[in-house]
Amino acid sequence: MTEFAVQLARPSDQRSAQRWVMSHLLRHKLLILGVFVGAFGNAALAAAVPIFVGVAFDAALAQPPDVRLVGWTAVGVIISQTVRAVLQLGRNFSSAVLGERLERDMRQELYVSLLGKSMTFHDMQPVGDTMARATNDVHEVNLMLNPGVNLVIGSANFMIMPLLLAPQYAPALVLAPLFFIITYTLSLVRYLNLLNPVADQVRRTFGQMNSRLAEAIDGIELVKGAAQEEEEIARFATNASGYWEATVAQGRIEARFLPLLMMGLTQGIGFAHALLLFREGAIAVGDVIAYMGLLSLFGFPTFISLMAYSRVSLGLAGARRILALMNTETTLDENAAGHQADIQGKIQFEDVWFGYGAGACALEAISFTVKPGQTVALVGQTGSGKSSLTKLMNRTYDVGHGRVLIDGLDVREWNLAALRRQISMIEQDIFLFSRTVAENIAFGCPDATPEMIEEAARAAQAHNFIMSFADGYNTIVGERGVTLSGGQRQRLALARAFLTKPHILILDDSTSAVDSATEDQIQQALVEAAARQTTILITHRLSQIRWADLVLVMRKGRLVAQGTHTQLMQSSPAYRRIFEQYEAVA
C-alpha cells in the first residue's frame, strides 16, 4: 500500500472544520515542525539585526571608535541573515508541501464520500455547486495553510521577539510591546468575528454562481434551441453580482482593520519612553536604536495580517462547505461485510413502497417473484413507476417500506459492490465518458482484452459502425457521447453490458433508437444471453413483450396485473388497452 493510500485509510475528525483540518495536518508532523522551527528562527534572526545595529552604534560613538567591533557586527549580520534565509526556505517549503498534501487528501476524501452518496443526494445536489466545493473550496483550504497559516505563525513569532528582547535594555521598555500585542489581539478578534460570516457568504455565492454556469453549459443545446441566451446571461449576471457584492463587503471589513493605527501609536509611545530613559542615563544611544528596530518588527504582522487572516477565514469557510457536503446524511450503507456470492437471478418484491422525497410516492405495495433465468417485460404508461422499480434492484435507491430480495436475501444484506457487479442496467439516457470507444465498452470490466471487447461489440451489433471510424476502437467519444447517434450510443451501452456478463440484465427501452433490422439482430443476441441470466425489459416493443416469460403491468405506481402475454390478454383489460396502443403505434 502506498503512503498516500495509508493516509487516506486513516479516519479524519469531522466534528468541525477546524478539527477536520487539524486531523489531516497532524499526519505530517515533521513538516509542521519545519514550519514552526523555520518561523521561530526567521523571527529570532530578524531581531538580531537591530541588536547588532545598536551594538555598532555604541561602538562607533565610543571614544575612540571601536572599528573592530563595528566590523564584527557586520559579519554577524551577514551570517545571521544567511542562516535566516536557509530557515525561511525550509519553512516556506514545508508550508507549501503541507498545503498541497492537504488539498490532495481533502479532495480525495470528498471524492470518495461523493461516490458513496445515494442517488437521492445526487438528484438534489446541484453539480455546479459540488464542483465548486471539490475544486475552488478545496484550493481555498490549501491557500489558508500556505500562505495563510504560514504567515500567521511567522507574524506571531515576530510579535513575541520585542516582548522577549526589549527588557534586556530596560524592564520598563516591555510596556510598548505589551500595548501593541493586547490592542492587536482585541482588534483581530473583532475583525475575525466580522469577517467569518462574510467569508461564508463569499464561498456560498461563488458556489451558486458556479452552479448556474454549469447548468447552463450542460443544457447549452436547449438554451440555444429555445433562443434563451439573453435570459441566461441576465440570470448569470445576477449571480455574479451576488458574488461581487459579497467580495466587496469583505473588502470593506478589511479596510477597517485597525492594527496599522496600533503600530503607529506603539512606535510613538515606545520612542518617547526610550528617549526618557536615555535622558535619565538608564540606556545608551545604541539601546534606543536597537529598541526601535525591535519595535519595527511589528510591521510584519501588521501589514501581513490583513491578507493572512483573510486567507484563513476563507479557507475555513471552504472547509465548512466541504464538510457539510460530506456529512449530509444520504450516504448509502455499502455493507462491506455483507453477503458475497454468484447471483442465481431470483428476484422478489415484497410489499415495496418507495418515494423520491418526503410525501411523494412513486411505488405502492409492489409484490411479485421472478425465477432465475426468466425474461420479464415491464409495461405501462409514462410515469407509471417502471424505471423506479428497476432501480431498487441494484440499490440505486433503497425502499421506503417492504423488501427487495435477490436469491432470497434482502438487497441491503448484500455487499453493495458484489451486488452491483452482477447487475447491469442500460437506461434510456445513455452516459458515455469522453474516452475511447474501447474504454467505454470496458468500463465495467477494466481487465478486458481487445478480443473480449470486440466480441461484446459484435454481439451488440456495434462492431461495423465502430470500424467505420478512422481510429476504430481507439476513437475518442465526445463528452456524454454527443458525437454519436442515439442508436450508436445504445449499442455501445449494450456491448458494455454484454462484456460484464451480468447475472441480471435490466434494459430500459434500450433499443428505442435503433432500426428494426438492427433491433432484430440485437434481440437475437439478447435471446442467447437470456439463457445465462435474468432479464428485465422496460419496453413498448411488441416482439419483446411477446417474448417475455412474465409481463408486469404498471399503472400510477402500482402493479395492476402480472402473467404471460397470453394470460393478460384474456384477464387484464388494462393490459389489453396498453397493448392495443402499442399495436397502434407500431
Summary of the structure (lengths in Angstrom):
residues: 586
radius of gyration: 35.0
end to end distance: 57.6
largest distance: 125.0
contacts: 1928
relative contact order: 0.08
helix: 66%
strand: 11%
